[in-house]
Amino acid sequence: METISSSDSASSIAKVYSGSFTSSTSISMLPPKPKIFHGRESELADILKHFSRGTPRIAILGAGGMGKTSLAKAALHHQEIIAKYDQSRFFVASDGASSKVELANLIGAHLGMKPRKDLTSAVLQHFLEAPPTLLILDNLETVWEPVHSRKEIEEFLSLLTDIPSLALMITMRGAERPSKVQWTRPFLLPLKPLSQEAARKMFIDIAEDRHTMEEMDQVLALTDNMPLSIILLAHVVDAQGCNSTLMRWQEERTSVISRGNSPRSNLELSISFSLASPRITSMPQSKELLSLLAILPDGLSDVELKQSAFPIEDILGCKMALLRTALAYSDDQKRMKALVPIREYMASLWPPKDRMVRPLLMHYHELLQSYYKAQGTRPAAFFIDRVIRNHTNMQNTLQHGLHEGYPDLIPSIYCVCDLNRFDHMTRKGVLPLMEQIPALLPYTGDKRLNVYFITEAFLASRLTPISQPEEMMATALKCLNYVNDPGLQAAFHRAVGFYYFHRSNDTLTAMKHCQYALHLAQSTGNTREQSYALYRLSHMSFTIGDYTAGIGYAHDEQRVARMSGNMHAEAGGLCNEALCLQALGDYHGCIPVIERA
């Protein structure tokens, strides 16, 4: 055992000294000041403020590639720091150590100490006797993260910070500070992406300002303003131009900026280092959660994490692992998100599995159904907010399932139709995913789904044209012979009436379909479809100048809407009544109706 220990110690010393230095030579050559440095003025000012008040202990945290080392170097070379510490400034790259002894020996090498088995005591004694000193330990997570070495590293840091004249600054991936150290307050918050202005300045420093603002912002959108991504992409743009770079990104994604052999020159390598963190490997399902975030740019709230019933045992623990390593972050709305470069990397190399996406699909389907059930009532606002917050998430989740053979193809198509309805009802337009549905319907063998899709296509026809309306109507009518769903049948005829009114200017045919829809809804007591059909009939009557009939339909709509508590439908009926009263010249009767609406 003693022989093995001696061998390990020799190896440790060799790693630090590597035969290049004599016993009296220090390897502490300070790294240069960063030539390109933008957007961290506030953080640098906070660091300098701490130094002006005493001997601080500062942890610079953040995701890989967020500019932690650059900020530390900028502080190292600031005039106030030079004036205070002069020759007593040491910058130690800690990623060359794998234990407390190796870290101490590495620091000792920077101090010019003779190689020894364990320089821990000598290093501490040196700083005790030295003048005021600044020690920066860069990339400390490499030696701190492994569970077997974490305790001794934290104890060593504690001993260092017990020295009154020693200022300590560390940089670490993640959002977690080592314990056993009284870090100077207020803490420096984990670094966030740069502002758009700072990102543009960094881009221009490398690729010059010969590109338009629009081109520049298109490229920066791929980086989420992560400094490392900006630097690497800007170099590609400098060589190949914006358009070529954007085209390459569509094909190669993050591999465009992953050519180097160091985490500082290779984005994918930088991300892979974070994924190899013991904080991630100890919670292996956290990688599955991150793969899911790859298709969820809107992020996830804690409520959604719980309600979606993902097949992850300790989902909040996995969330914390991602936050601690800064592979994910919590935005101002407390939604967990991942930056664009990390999402692109995961989507390319670790795409989410179907078993992870399926619970989310079902959750979104239920959310949209809940909205339609509550439509026109006060609770609807809650569901509208939830849908808006998850809108891009929904599109990406649905896109994942729109292909032949997908086990949840049918609910995916239903959900596409529901989200499309939400979009055109809230004036957001129509969903591009709708264009993919006709080619997929034959694989479902579901006649009700065919009618559901065709109904939605006609309801959205005011915003997007229908190429073969007569053929689609015939298909739906044929399918309805096998579908016992009066509510859907009423909705279909109402949608066809809507189409004839807005697209064909055939008001009489439109009214016939809406009257049949009203008949179907009344025969089954479907108040929701009744109010929709009555609204259309009232508005059409106003359009053709039959104001008395329009008022009658409007009164019926208000009555039915009140029965179902649908305030939105009631307001629509009041508006139609007001239009008819105004057309009749009854301004005195019109005003209170408008006020009530």
Buried (B, 14 or more C-beta within 10 A) or exposed (E): EEEEEEEBBEEBBEBBBEEEBEEEEEBBEBBEEBEBBBBBEEBBEBBBEBBEEEBBBBBBBBBBBBBBBBBBBBBBBBEEBEEBBEEBBBBBBBBBBBBBBBBBBBBBBBBBBEBBBBBBEBBBEBBEEEEBBBBBBBBBBBBBBBEEBBEBBBBBBBBBBEBEEBBBBBBBBBBBBBEEBEBBEEEBEBBBBBEBEBBBBBBBBBBEEEBEEEBBBBBBEBBBBBBBBBBBBBBBBBEBBBEEBBEBBEEEBBBBBBBBEEBBBBBBBBBBBBBEBBBBEEBEBBBBBBBBBBBBBBBBBBEBBEEBEBEBEEBEEBBBBBBBBBBBBBEEEEBBBBBBBBBBBBBBBBBBEEEBBBBBBBBBBEBBBBBBEBBBBEEBEEBBEBBEBBBEBBBBBBBBBBEEEBEBBBBBBBBBBBBBBBBBBEEBEBBEBBEBBBEBBEBBEBBBBBBBBBBBBBBBBBBBEBEEBEEBBEBBBEBBEEBEBBEBBBBBBBBBBBBBBEBEEBBEBBBBBBBBBBBBBBEBEBBBBBBBBBBBBBBBBBBEEBBEBBBBBBBBBBBBBBEBEBBBBBBBBBBBBBBBBBBBEBEEBBEEBBEEB
